[in-house]
Amino acid sequence: MGLIVVLFFSLTSCNDTSSNDRDHLVFRYNEHSNISSLDPAFARNPQNIWPTNQLFNGLVQLDDNLNVKPDIAKSWTINDSTLTYTFKLRDDVYFHKSELFGQDSTRTVTADDFVYSFDRLTDEKLASPGSWVMSNVERYWAENDSTFHIQLQQPFPAFLGLLSMRYCSVVPMEAVDHYGNDFRSNPIGTGPFHFKLWEENVKLVLRKNDLYFETDENGTPLPYLEAVAITFLPDKQSEFLQFVQGKLDFISGLDNSYKDEIITTTGKLQPKYKEEIKLITTPYLNTEYLGFFMGSTTSEIESEEIRKAVNYGFDREKMVTYLRNGMGIPAVNGVIPKGLPGFAEIEGYDYQPEKAKQLIQQYIRETGDTQPSITIGTNSQYLDICEYIQRELEKLGLNVEIDVMPPSTLRQMKSTGELDLFRASWIADYPDAENYLSLFYSENFTPNGPNYTHYKSEVFDSLYETSLSLSRIEDRKHLYEKMDSIVMADAPIVPLYYDMAIRFVNKDVSGLGINPQNFLVLKKVKKKKR
């Protein structure tokens, strides 16, 4: 602990300046879920993606509107006939300083570094959870130091957006070879901040990278901050208390432990916080839903009437208003969330209790099953939503049981088809609606892909395959809407709500935007002196 205290003191003080004067150079946030690795090849969840976002760069990046922008690649061309992407690289991108680079302590990034990084990503011995991003890649090669090529096996219009994922970051061979598995806790990248210290479950400190290549619109080098300090308080309520005391600069998301304290039921800041806190929201590329396992032999799950009755049988507006304080968009359309091209106000399911009751009665008449029953598998975080649905459906004549289990058990049982009905969410891996529709492509049945419901439709599959050959998003959008409508008509899922990305930010902080993937980007953040 002594080293942390000394280091943090050095970040927030200097010879003639008070800690308050220097505090505006340190951005502080808490990660209540533990970070498992700072290696971008293992950046599979937000808690790992956020810090690796500060440490690494890839060929391309996304802006807050999900547009693909240059990163280490300053430009690129796409040859549709050969499915080849050619990237021209910057020549002024340096790895973070390290004695591993010899006398100069650093070196520039070349195309060979991307060959090495992609080889590593697909190495079975590494077992990166991100290896799938290369599944459609035929080959890749360096033409010279500044030219890198990738050739696909088949068309995939969302590929550029896929390359923005942290998995596709460039890493230096010298560091990976030296540290081996310990690269997870000794990361060397090219990002706006470099690694300083990590005492796991206590504190992580990143420092400003003075060699960083990006500048602002005025030509001022980024980042503005001197450091990023991350703590690991294990629960959201403690995190909230630290935030309101001014010891953290922002918190993300809305937890039940403090939602009523900080915002009203209409989603506005409570008056007592308006002077000190900013609330920033945007549609989040996350659809919350219940999924029916279509491979089930349970008669209720096989019944389209029961599946549709569940969809019609509860009020999503009321659910979002009272259980999420208005922080969400009722999913009365399809699976594609607002904020993505392909979202359309297609006919989904609104609240029609009488219709739901009729569908349940129709099932009873046709099967002779006078006491139809379903069981929802969930974790404790969503128990309130499942209990609300339970109460509403039981009023209509459908018995509902709730099976609460740990998140890891839920994931496992969902993947192996052991749950007839399960609560789930899908957060976009990359900004294309194809990512959501892949949940219903029959070739993606789990465990080979993300089709947890084992839904199958020949018409859907045909449209899905056709969409992969269309390079223009305007053409794909039309097919995306059709596919979404087909899924909704067959009702293998019950869309609950499209999530919102929510940030509560100290008013001293500026430049912290928000994006539909809820990624943390700190290179343009500033803090005012108090």
C-alpha positions as CSV (number, residue, x, y, z in Angstrom):
1,M,0.0,0.0,0.0
2,G,2.9,2.4,0.7
3,L,3.9,2.5,-3.0
4,I,0.3,3.4,-4.0
5,V,0.2,6.2,-1.5
6,V,3.5,7.6,-2.6
7,L,2.5,7.4,-6.3
8,F,-0.9,8.9,-5.9
9,F,0.6,11.7,-3.9
10,S,3.1,12.3,-6.7
11,L,0.2,12.6,-9.1
12,T,-1.7,15.1,-7.1
13,S,1.0,17.3,-5.6
14,C,4.3,19.1,-6.4
15,N,6.8,21.2,-4.6
16,D,4.9,24.5,-4.3
17,T,1.4,23.5,-5.3
18,S,-1.5,22.2,-3.2
19,S,-3.1,18.8,-4.0
20,N,-6.3,20.7,-5.0
21,D,-4.4,22.6,-7.6
22,R,-3.0,19.4,-9.2
23,D,-6.1,17.4,-8.7
24,H,-7.6,18.7,-12.0
25,L,-4.9,16.7,-13.9
26,V,-6.1,13.3,-12.5
27,F,-9.3,11.6,-13.7
28,R,-10.7,9.2,-11.1
29,Y,-13.3,6.4,-11.6
30,N,-14.2,3.2,-9.9
31,E,-14.5,-0.3,-11.4
32,H,-16.8,-2.3,-9.1
33,S,-16.3,-5.4,-11.3
34,N,-12.7,-6.6,-11.2
35,I,-10.4,-6.1,-14.2
36,S,-9.1,-9.5,-15.3
37,S,-6.5,-8.4,-17.9
38,L,-5.0,-5.3,-19.5
39,D,-4.1,-7.3,-22.6
40,P,-6.4,-6.2,-25.5
41,A,-6.7,-9.8,-26.7
42,F,-8.8,-10.3,-23.6
43,A,-10.9,-7.1,-23.7
44,R,-14.2,-8.9,-23.8
45,N,-16.2,-6.9,-21.3
46,P,-16.5,-3.2,-20.4
47,Q,-14.4,-3.5,-17.3
48,N,-11.4,-4.6,-19.4
49,I,-12.3,-2.5,-22.5
50,W,-12.3,0.8,-20.6
51,P,-8.7,0.8,-19.4
52,T,-7.3,-0.9,-22.6
53,N,-9.0,1.8,-24.5
54,Q,-6.6,4.3,-22.9
55,L,-3.6,2.1,-23.5
56,F,-3.9,0.8,-27.1
57,N,-4.8,1.8,-30.7
58,G,-5.9,-0.1,-33.7
59,L,-6.2,0.5,-37.5
60,V,-9.5,2.5,-37.1
61,Q,-11.6,3.9,-34.3
62,L,-15.2,5.0,-33.9
63,D,-16.4,8.5,-33.0
64,D,-19.4,9.1,-30.7
65,N,-21.8,8.7,-33.6
66,L,-20.3,5.3,-34.5
67,N,-18.6,6.6,-37.7
68,V,-15.4,4.8,-38.6
69,K,-12.5,7.2,-38.4
70,P,-8.7,6.8,-39.0
71,D,-6.5,5.7,-36.0
72,I,-3.1,4.3,-36.8
73,A,-4.3,3.8,-40.4
74,K,-4.5,7.3,-41.9
75,S,-6.5,6.0,-44.9
76,W,-7.8,2.8,-46.6
77,T,-9.2,1.5,-49.8
78,I,-11.5,-1.5,-50.4
79,N,-11.4,-3.7,-53.5
80,D,-14.8,-5.3,-53.7
81,S,-13.8,-7.8,-56.4
82,T,-11.0,-9.3,-54.3
83,L,-12.5,-8.5,-50.9
84,T,-9.2,-6.8,-50.0
85,Y,-8.8,-3.9,-47.6
86,T,-5.5,-1.9,-48.0
87,F,-4.5,0.4,-45.1
88,K,-1.9,3.1,-45.2
89,L,-0.3,3.6,-41.8
90,R,0.9,6.7,-40.0
91,D,4.7,6.9,-39.6
92,D,4.6,8.9,-36.3
93,V,3.0,6.3,-33.9
94,Y,5.4,5.2,-31.1
95,F,5.0,2.4,-28.6
96,H,5.1,3.5,-24.9
97,K,8.7,3.9,-23.6
98,S,10.3,0.7,-22.3
99,E,13.8,-0.6,-21.8
100,L,12.7,-3.6,-23.9
101,F,13.1,-1.4,-27.0
102,G,16.8,-0.9,-26.3
103,Q,18.8,2.3,-26.5
104,D,16.0,4.5,-27.9
105,S,13.4,3.1,-25.4
106,T,10.7,3.1,-28.1
107,R,10.1,2.6,-31.8
108,T,7.5,3.3,-34.4
109,V,4.6,1.0,-35.3
110,T,4.9,-0.8,-38.7
111,A,2.7,-3.0,-40.7
112,D,4.6,-6.0,-39.4
113,D,3.4,-5.2,-35.9
114,F,-0.2,-5.7,-37.1
115,V,0.8,-9.0,-38.7
116,Y,2.2,-10.1,-35.4
117,S,-0.8,-8.8,-33.4
118,F,-3.3,-10.6,-35.7
119,D,-1.2,-13.8,-35.6
120,R,-1.3,-13.6,-31.8
121,L,-5.1,-13.0,-31.8
122,T,-5.7,-16.2,-33.7
123,D,-3.1,-18.3,-31.8
124,E,-4.9,-21.3,-30.2
125,K,-2.4,-21.3,-27.4
126,L,-3.4,-17.8,-26.4
127,A,-7.1,-18.7,-26.5
128,S,-8.2,-15.1,-26.9
129,P,-12.0,-14.7,-26.6
130,G,-11.7,-12.3,-29.6
131,S,-10.2,-14.8,-32.0
132,W,-13.7,-14.9,-33.7
133,V,-13.2,-11.5,-35.3
134,M,-10.7,-13.1,-37.7
135,S,-12.9,-16.0,-38.6
136,N,-13.8,-14.5,-42.0
137,V,-10.2,-13.4,-42.8
138,E,-8.5,-15.3,-45.6
139,R,-5.1,-13.8,-45.1
140,Y,-3.3,-10.5,-44.1
141,W,0.2,-9.3,-44.9
142,A,2.6,-6.3,-44.8
143,E,3.6,-4.9,-48.2
144,N,6.0,-2.6,-46.5
145,D,6.4,-0.7,-43.2
146,S,3.4,1.6,-44.0
147,T,1.0,-0.7,-46.1
148,F,-1.1,-3.5,-44.5
149,H,-3.5,-5.7,-46.4
150,I,-6.4,-7.8,-45.2
151,Q,-8.3,-10.2,-47.6
152,L,-11.7,-11.7,-46.5
153,Q,-13.1,-15.1,-47.4
154,Q,-16.5,-13.7,-48.2
155,P,-18.1,-10.2,-48.1
156,F,-18.8,-8.7,-44.7
157,P,-19.8,-5.1,-44.9
158,A,-19.4,-4.5,-41.2
159,F,-15.7,-5.5,-41.2
160,L,-14.3,-2.0,-40.8
161,G,-16.4,-1.4,-37.7
162,L,-15.3,-4.8,-36.4
163,L,-11.6,-3.7,-36.7
164,S,-12.4,-0.9,-34.2
165,M,-12.8,-3.5,-31.4
166,R,-10.0,-3.5,-28.8
167,Y,-9.2,-7.1,-29.8
168,C,-7.6,-5.7,-33.0
169,S,-5.1,-3.4,-31.2
170,V,-1.5,-3.4,-32.1
171,V,1.0,-4.8,-29.6
172,P,4.8,-5.0,-29.7
173,M,6.5,-8.4,-30.1
174,E,9.3,-7.4,-27.8
175,A,6.9,-6.9,-24.8
176,V,4.8,-9.9,-25.4
177,D,7.8,-12.2,-25.9
178,H,9.4,-10.8,-22.7
179,Y,6.4,-10.9,-20.4
180,G,4.5,-13.9,-21.8
181,N,1.3,-14.4,-19.8
182,D,2.3,-11.5,-17.6
183,F,1.7,-9.1,-20.5
184,R,-1.8,-8.8,-18.9
185,S,-0.3,-6.8,-16.1
186,N,2.6,-5.2,-17.9
187,P,0.8,-3.8,-21.0
188,I,2.8,-1.7,-23.6
189,G,0.7,-0.1,-26.3
190,T,0.5,3.2,-28.2
191,G,-2.5,4.9,-26.5
192,P,-2.9,8.3,-24.9
193,F,-1.9,6.9,-21.5
194,H,0.8,4.4,-20.5
195,F,0.7,1.8,-17.7
196,K,2.2,2.9,-14.4
197,L,0.9,0.7,-11.5
198,W,-1.7,-2.0,-10.9
199,E,-2.3,-3.5,-7.5
200,E,-5.2,-5.8,-8.3
201,N,-8.5,-5.0,-6.6
202,V,-7.0,-1.9,-5.0
203,K,-5.8,0.7,-7.6
204,L,-4.7,1.0,-11.2
205,V,-2.8,4.1,-12.3
206,L,-2.1,5.2,-15.9
207,R,0.0,8.2,-16.8
208,K,0.0,10.6,-19.7
209,N,1.9,9.4,-22.8
210,D,4.0,12.3,-24.0
211,L,4.7,10.6,-27.3
212,Y,1.0,10.3,-28.2
213,F,0.3,11.0,-31.9
214,E,-3.2,12.6,-31.9
215,T,-3.9,16.3,-31.4
216,D,-7.0,18.4,-31.0
217,E,-8.5,20.7,-33.6
218,N,-6.1,23.4,-32.6
219,G,-3.0,21.2,-32.9
220,T,-2.6,20.8,-29.1
221,P,-1.2,17.3,-28.2
222,L,-3.6,14.9,-26.5
223,P,-4.3,13.9,-23.8
224,Y,-4.9,16.9,-21.6
225,L,-4.9,14.9,-18.3
226,E,-1.8,13.9,-16.5
227,A,-3.2,10.6,-15.1
228,V,-6.1,8.2,-14.7
229,A,-6.6,6.6,-11.3
230,I,-9.0,3.7,-11.0
231,T,-10.2,2.2,-7.7
232,F,-12.0,-1.1,-7.1
233,L,-14.8,-0.5,-4.6
234,P,-16.9,-3.7,-4.9
235,D,-20.4,-2.4,-4.7
236,K,-22.3,0.3,-6.5
237,Q,-23.7,2.0,-3.4
238,S,-20.1,2.7,-2.1
239,E,-19.2,3.9,-5.5
240,F,-22.1,6.3,-5.5
241,L,-21.2,7.7,-2.1
242,Q,-17.6,8.3,-3.2
243,F,-18.9,10.1,-6.3
244,V,-21.3,12.5,-4.4
245,Q,-18.4,13.3,-2.0
246,G,-16.3,14.4,-4.9
247,K,-13.8,11.5,-4.7
248,L,-14.7,10.2,-8.1
249,D,-15.2,12.1,-11.3
250,F,-18.0,10.1,-12.8
251,I,-20.1,6.9,-12.5
252,S,-21.8,5.0,-15.2
253,G,-25.2,3.3,-15.2
254,L,-28.1,3.3,-12.8
255,D,-28.1,0.9,-9.9
256,N,-31.2,0.1,-7.8
257,S,-29.3,1.1,-4.6
258,Y,-29.2,4.7,-5.6
259,K,-31.5,5.3,-8.6
260,D,-34.3,7.0,-6.6
261,E,-31.8,9.1,-4.7
262,I,-30.3,10.7,-7.8
263,I,-33.0,10.8,-10.4
264,T,-36.8,11.2,-10.5
265,T,-39.2,8.6,-12.0
266,T,-39.2,10.7,-15.2
267,G,-35.4,10.4,-15.6
268,K,-34.3,13.9,-14.4
269,L,-31.7,14.7,-11.9
270,Q,-33.0,15.2,-8.4
271,P,-32.9,19.0,-7.6
272,K,-30.3,18.8,-4.9
273,Y,-27.7,17.4,-7.3
274,K,-28.2,19.8,-10.2
275,E,-25.5,22.3,-9.2
276,E,-22.7,19.7,-8.9
277,I,-23.6,16.9,-11.4
278,K,-24.3,16.6,-15.1
279,L,-26.5,13.8,-16.4
280,I,-25.5,12.5,-19.9
281,T,-27.6,9.9,-21.7
282,T,-27.8,8.3,-25.2
283,P,-29.4,5.2,-26.6
284,Y,-27.2,2.2,-25.8
285,L,-26.6,-0.6,-28.2
286,N,-28.1,-3.1,-25.8
287,T,-31.4,-4.9,-26.1
288,E,-32.7,-6.6,-23.0
289,Y,-35.0,-9.6,-23.7
290,L,-36.4,-12.9,-22.7
291,G,-35.5,-15.8,-24.9
292,F,-37.5,-18.9,-25.6
293,F,-35.4,-22.1,-26.3
294,M,-37.1,-23.2,-29.6
295,G,-35.5,-26.6,-29.3
296,S,-37.6,-27.3,-26.2
297,T,-40.2,-30.0,-26.2
298,T,-42.3,-28.2,-23.5
299,S,-45.7,-27.6,-25.0
300,E,-45.9,-24.0,-23.7
301,I,-42.6,-23.0,-25.3
302,E,-43.5,-24.8,-28.6
303,S,-46.8,-22.8,-28.6
304,E,-46.7,-19.6,-30.7
305,E,-49.9,-18.5,-28.8
306,I,-48.1,-18.7,-25.4
307,R,-45.0,-16.9,-26.7
308,K,-47.1,-14.1,-28.2
309,A,-49.2,-13.9,-25.0
310,V,-46.1,-13.3,-23.0
311,N,-45.2,-10.5,-25.4
312,Y,-48.6,-8.8,-25.2
313,G,-49.1,-9.5,-21.5
314,F,-47.2,-6.7,-19.7
315,D,-46.8,-3.0,-20.0
316,R,-43.2,-2.1,-21.1
317,E,-43.8,1.6,-20.6
318,K,-44.8,1.2,-17.0
319,M,-41.9,-1.3,-16.4
320,V,-39.3,1.2,-17.7
321,T,-40.9,4.1,-15.8
322,Y,-41.1,2.5,-12.4
323,L,-38.4,-0.1,-12.4
324,R,-35.8,1.8,-14.4
325,N,-36.8,5.4,-13.6
326,G,-37.5,6.1,-17.2
327,M,-33.9,5.2,-18.2
328,G,-34.7,2.9,-21.1
329,I,-36.8,2.8,-24.3
330,P,-39.7,0.3,-24.2
331,A,-39.0,-2.4,-26.8
332,V,-42.3,-2.3,-28.6
333,N,-40.6,-2.9,-32.0
334,G,-38.0,-5.5,-32.9
335,V,-34.7,-6.7,-31.6
336,I,-32.6,-4.0,-33.3
337,P,-32.2,-1.1,-30.8
338,K,-32.5,2.6,-31.5
339,G,-29.3,4.2,-32.5
340,L,-28.4,1.6,-35.2
341,P,-29.1,1.8,-39.0
342,G,-31.8,-0.8,-39.5
343,F,-33.9,0.1,-36.5
344,A,-37.4,0.8,-37.7
345,E,-40.7,1.2,-36.0
346,I,-41.8,-2.3,-37.2
347,E,-44.8,-3.9,-35.7
348,G,-43.7,-5.6,-32.5
349,Y,-45.7,-6.1,-29.3
350,D,-47.4,-3.4,-27.2
351,Y,-49.5,-4.0,-24.1
352,Q,-52.7,-5.8,-25.1
353,P,-53.9,-7.8,-22.0
354,E,-57.2,-8.9,-23.5
355,K,-55.4,-10.3,-26.6
356,A,-52.9,-12.0,-24.4
357,K,-55.7,-13.6,-22.3
358,Q,-57.4,-14.8,-25.6
359,L,-54.2,-16.4,-26.8
360,I,-53.7,-18.3,-23.5
361,Q,-57.4,-19.5,-23.7
362,Q,-56.7,-20.6,-27.3
363,Y,-53.7,-22.7,-26.1
364,I,-55.8,-24.2,-23.3
365,R,-58.6,-25.2,-25.8
366,E,-56.2,-26.7,-28.3
367,T,-54.0,-28.7,-25.8
368,G,-56.4,-29.4,-22.9
369,D,-53.7,-28.1,-20.6
370,T,-55.8,-26.1,-18.1
371,Q,-52.9,-24.8,-16.1
372,P,-50.2,-23.6,-18.5
373,S,-46.9,-22.7,-16.8
374,I,-43.5,-21.2,-17.8
375,T,-40.3,-20.7,-15.8
376,I,-38.0,-17.8,-16.3
377,G,-34.3,-18.2,-15.6
378,T,-32.6,-15.0,-14.4
379,N,-29.9,-13.6,-12.1
380,S,-30.7,-11.4,-9.1
381,Q,-30.0,-8.1,-11.0
382,Y,-33.1,-8.5,-13.1
383,L,-35.4,-10.2,-10.5
384,D,-37.6,-7.0,-10.2
385,I,-38.4,-7.1,-13.9
386,C,-39.1,-10.8,-13.9
387,E,-41.3,-10.5,-10.9
388,Y,-43.3,-7.7,-12.5
389,I,-43.8,-9.8,-15.6
390,Q,-44.8,-12.8,-13.4
391,R,-47.5,-10.7,-11.6
392,E,-48.9,-9.4,-14.9
393,L,-49.1,-12.7,-16.7
394,E,-50.6,-14.6,-13.7
395,K,-53.5,-12.1,-13.8
396,L,-54.1,-13.4,-17.4
397,G,-54.1,-17.1,-16.5
398,L,-50.5,-18.1,-17.2
399,N,-48.5,-19.4,-14.2
400,V,-45.0,-18.1,-14.0
401,E,-42.1,-19.5,-11.9
402,I,-38.8,-17.6,-11.5
403,D,-35.5,-19.5,-11.2
404,V,-32.8,-17.1,-9.8
405,M,-29.2,-18.3,-10.3
406,P,-25.7,-16.8,-10.4
407,P,-24.8,-15.0,-13.6
408,S,-22.2,-17.7,-14.5
409,T,-24.8,-20.4,-14.1
410,L,-27.3,-18.5,-16.2
411,R,-24.7,-18.1,-19.0
412,Q,-23.8,-21.7,-19.0
413,M,-27.4,-23.1,-18.9
414,K,-28.5,-20.6,-21.6
415,S,-25.6,-21.7,-23.9
416,T,-26.4,-25.4,-23.5
417,G,-30.1,-25.2,-24.0
418,E,-31.1,-26.1,-20.4
419,L,-33.5,-23.2,-19.9
420,D,-36.9,-23.1,-21.6
421,L,-37.1,-19.3,-21.0
422,F,-34.2,-17.1,-20.0
423,R,-33.5,-13.4,-19.4
424,A,-30.7,-12.1,-21.6
425,S,-29.2,-9.0,-23.1
426,W,-27.2,-8.4,-26.3
427,I,-24.7,-5.6,-26.4
428,A,-23.4,-4.8,-29.9
429,D,-19.8,-6.1,-30.5
430,Y,-19.7,-3.7,-33.5
431,P,-22.0,-1.0,-34.8
432,D,-24.0,-2.9,-37.4
433,A,-27.5,-4.4,-37.0
434,E,-26.2,-7.6,-38.5
435,N,-24.7,-8.2,-35.1
436,Y,-28.2,-8.5,-33.6
437,L,-29.7,-10.5,-36.4
438,S,-26.9,-13.0,-36.1
439,L,-28.7,-14.2,-33.0
440,F,-31.3,-15.8,-35.2
441,Y,-29.2,-17.2,-38.1
442,S,-29.5,-21.0,-38.0
443,E,-25.8,-21.6,-38.7
444,N,-25.1,-19.8,-35.3
445,F,-26.8,-22.3,-33.0
446,T,-25.0,-22.4,-29.7
447,P,-22.3,-23.5,-29.1
448,N,-21.2,-22.6,-32.6
449,G,-22.5,-19.0,-32.4
450,P,-24.9,-16.7,-30.5
451,N,-28.2,-18.2,-31.5
452,Y,-29.2,-19.1,-28.0
453,T,-32.9,-19.6,-28.9
454,H,-32.1,-22.1,-31.7
455,Y,-34.5,-20.2,-33.9
456,K,-34.6,-21.4,-37.5
457,S,-36.3,-19.8,-40.5
458,E,-35.3,-20.5,-44.1
459,V,-36.6,-17.2,-45.3
460,F,-34.7,-15.4,-42.6
461,D,-31.5,-17.3,-43.4
462,S,-31.7,-16.4,-47.0
463,L,-32.2,-12.7,-46.4
464,Y,-29.3,-12.8,-43.8
465,E,-27.0,-14.3,-46.3
466,T,-28.0,-11.8,-49.0
467,S,-27.4,-8.9,-46.7
468,L,-23.7,-10.0,-46.3
469,S,-23.1,-9.3,-50.0
470,L,-24.4,-5.7,-49.9
471,S,-21.8,-3.1,-49.3
472,R,-24.2,-0.1,-49.1
473,I,-25.8,0.4,-45.7
474,E,-28.9,1.8,-47.4
475,D,-29.4,-1.5,-49.2
476,R,-28.8,-3.6,-46.1
477,K,-31.2,-1.5,-43.9
478,H,-34.1,-2.7,-46.0
479,L,-33.3,-6.3,-45.5
480,Y,-32.5,-5.8,-41.8
481,E,-36.0,-4.4,-41.3
482,K,-37.5,-7.4,-43.1
483,M,-35.5,-9.9,-41.0
484,D,-36.5,-8.1,-37.8
485,S,-40.2,-8.4,-38.8
486,I,-39.9,-12.1,-39.5
487,V,-38.4,-12.7,-36.0
488,M,-41.1,-10.7,-34.3
489,A,-43.8,-12.6,-36.1
490,D,-42.5,-15.9,-34.9
491,A,-41.8,-14.6,-31.3
492,P,-38.8,-16.6,-30.2
493,I,-38.0,-13.7,-27.9
494,V,-39.7,-11.1,-25.8
495,P,-38.0,-7.7,-26.2
496,L,-38.1,-5.8,-22.9
497,Y,-36.4,-2.5,-23.5
498,Y,-33.6,-0.9,-25.4
499,D,-31.1,0.3,-22.8
500,M,-29.7,3.8,-22.3
501,A,-26.1,4.6,-21.6
502,I,-26.1,6.8,-18.5
503,R,-23.3,8.9,-17.1
504,F,-23.3,11.1,-14.0
505,V,-20.4,13.5,-14.3
506,N,-18.8,16.0,-12.0
507,K,-19.4,19.5,-13.4
508,D,-15.7,20.2,-13.2
509,V,-15.2,17.7,-16.0
510,S,-15.5,18.6,-19.6
511,G,-14.8,16.7,-22.9
512,L,-16.2,13.4,-21.6
513,G,-18.7,12.5,-24.3
514,I,-21.0,9.4,-24.5
515,N,-21.5,6.9,-27.2
516,P,-24.0,4.1,-28.0
517,Q,-21.4,1.5,-27.0
518,N,-20.7,3.2,-23.7
519,F,-16.9,3.0,-24.2
520,L,-14.8,5.3,-22.1
521,V,-12.6,7.7,-24.1
522,L,-10.5,10.0,-21.9
523,K,-8.0,11.6,-24.4
524,K,-10.0,14.8,-24.7
525,V,-11.2,15.1,-21.1
526,K,-10.3,18.2,-19.0
527,K,-11.0,19.1,-15.4
528,K,-11.3,22.7,-14.0
529,K,-9.3,23.8,-11.0
530,R,-11.4,24.2,-7.9
